[in-house]
Amino acid sequence: MARKKNIFEEPIIPALADDEYFSKTELKQQAKDIKAMGLAISELSPQQRKKLDLDEELSYALEVADKIRNTREGYRRQLQFIGRLLRARDIDAIALSIHRLNNTNKQDEKALMQLEKVREDLLAQGDTKVNELIAEHPAFERQKLRQLVKKTLKQQQQHPEQTSPAYKELYQYIKEIMK
């Protein structure tokens, strides 16, 4: 007599046929992460999205999501659709692009903080910091830098509660030379 084939011998889901096993919880977590990535992409501005190099179908889905953002249920369903589209894409490359985009903003903030620190050091240390700065960056004009520092200090003494125009001018000059 012929033996019947057991239907439980072959894996039901082809993706799980490999040696790698994903539990149902892991699959749900992956879907949740992809949906969160879709939400993060939808919250980016259109200019930032262009930097991500998304395909046409995904870009159109994001445009639709922007248009229906005010309708709660429609927007939720559109985000689910975006998540489904993302599952078919290389999400690692998209995640890397988002990470780079976010880090670029942080690097800009860090550079601005460094410029502010240079300005504060100039005001605190005076000529010694001016000389150090000129040694590091020969593009600075010594006389102009010293005049801006003195002018800023003078204006701060006269009006300590206000941000003086010279304070801003000193920052702009430092930014212009150091960038």
C-alpha positions, 0 to 999 in steps of 0.5 A, spaced: 500 500 500 502 506 498 504 511 504 501 518 504 505 524 504 505 527 511 503 534 510 507 536 516 514 534 513 515 540 509 515 547 512 509 551 510 512 558 510 518 558 504 521 563 508 522 559 514 525 553 510 532 555 511 536 553 517 534 560 520 528 560 525 524 566 526 519 565 532 512 569 531 514 574 536 520 576 532 516 576 526 511 581 529 517 585 532 520 586 525 514 588 522 513 593 528 520 596 526 519 596 519 512 600 520 516 605 525 521 606 519 515 608 515 513 613 520 519 616 521 520 616 513 513 620 513 515 625 518 521 627 514 520 633 509 520 632 502 527 635 501 530 630 506 526 624 503 529 626 496 536 624 499 534 617 501 533 615 494 527 612 494 523 608 488 517 611 485 512 607 488 514 608 495 515 616 494 508 616 491 505 612 497 509 617 502 506 623 498 499 620 499 500 619 506 502 627 506 495 629 503 491 624 508 495 626 514 489 629 517 484 623 517 486 618 522 484 612 520 486 613 512 493 615 515 494 609 519 492 604 513 497 608 509 502 607 514 501 600 514 501 600 506 508 604 506 510 598 511 508 593 506 512 596 501 518 597 505 518 589 507 520 588 499 525 593 499 532 593 502 531 596 509 538 596 511 540 601 506 534 606 507 536 605 515 543 607 513 541 613 509 536 615 515 542 615 520 546 619 516 541 624 515 540 625 522 547 625 524 549 630 519 544 635 523 548 633 529 554 634 526 552 641 524 550 642 531 556 640 534 560 645 529 556 650 531 557 649 538 565 649 537 564 656 534 560 658 540 566 655 544 571 659 540 567 665 541 567 665 549 574 663 549 576 669 545 572 673 550 575 670 556 582 669 554 583 675 550 589 676 546 592 670 548 586 666 545 587 671 539 594 669 538 593 661 539 587 662 534 591 666 528 596 660 529 591 655 528 588 659 522 592 664 519 586 666 515 584 671 521 586 678 521 589 679 527 587 687 528 580 685 526 579 680 531 582 684 536 577 689 535 571 685 535 573 682 541 574 689 544 568 692 541 564 686 544 567 686 551 565 694 551 558 693 549 557 687 554 559 692 560 555 697 557 548 693 556 549 686 560 542 684 559 542 684 552 546 681 546 550 686 543 551 686 535 558 686 536 557 679 539 553 676 533 558 680 528 564 676 532 561 669 531 559 671 524 567 672 523 569 666 526 564 662 522 566 665 516 573 663 517 573 657 520 568 653 516 
